[in-house]
């Protein structure tokens, strides 16, 4: 069965190539970003101001996919640095804010890829061209995670499901996938090492995840931020990622935004 899955991967990749542009909007529900914007400037620390500025820029980038990719990378790096400072000031409150906001569906907007991939591409980074959705539910036990790529008419080409844990002391989200679903029809339970290999082949995971599984460890994200609009994290392979929250009842169009 595993051989069949690997033989299907090129077909899934080809089916994921077409893309169309469509506008998107952000939720207006209260968030940590909204609280920043409503706080008088005199009450904000230097880290708060840097976080606010980075998030404002990343929100625009996630909405339009028109901001310069190098500037998006700079904003992600700045946000990560500033959030580390805030985390040291009050790690418990910072981690709680992430967990209070992480549940829901998130559209992958921008990724630098792993450090290994960056070397192969000469450091080139860009917006993620396909519809990749990550789902989290921190209210269940075990906590639920799903990662998938969708095609025309929101058909799930491939989805992985599993569970995750969040280490509040390190902002580290560790996860395992134990099931793969093809075309929304075929569900197959797989060993962690098989899921890691397929994830790396489809672009939903990295080769570093394979190495972690082989050594008995779980794949992970070092979470940077999560609010009502966007989420950011650094993967175990060293890459940075930006997600946009999917608004209930308004799933993003397939291939949304320029490639």
HELIX and SHEET records of a PDB file:
HELIX    1   1 UNK A    2  UNK A   15  1                                  14    
HELIX    2   2 UNK A   32  UNK A   38  1                                   7    
HELIX    3   3 UNK A   41  UNK A   43  5                                   3    
HELIX    4   4 UNK A   46  UNK A   64  1                                  19    
HELIX    5   5 UNK A   69  UNK A   89  1                                  21    
HELIX    6   6 UNK A   91  UNK A  102  1                                  12    
HELIX    7   7 UNK A  115  UNK A  120  1                                   6    
HELIX    8   8 UNK A  152  UNK A  154  5                                   3    
HELIX    9   9 UNK A  192  UNK A  202  1                                  11    
HELIX   10  10 UNK A  207  UNK A  214  1                                   8    
SHEET    1   A 7 UNK A 126  UNK A 127  0                                        
SHEET    2   A 7 UNK A 104  UNK A 111 -1                                        
SHEET    3   A 7 UNK A 131  UNK A 137 -1                                        
SHEET    4   A 7 UNK A 143  UNK A 150 -1                                        
SHEET    5   A 7 UNK A 156  UNK A 167 -1                                        
SHEET    6   A 7 UNK A 172  UNK A 182 -1                                        
SHEET    7   A 7 UNK A 186  UNK A 189 -1                                        
SHEET    1   B 5 UNK A 126  UNK A 127  0                                        
SHEET    2   B 5 UNK A 104  UNK A 111 -1                                        
SHEET    3   B 5 UNK A 240  UNK A 245 -1                                        
SHEET    4   B 5 UNK A 230  UNK A 235 -1                                        
SHEET    5   B 5 UNK A 219  UNK A 226 -1                                        
END                                                                             
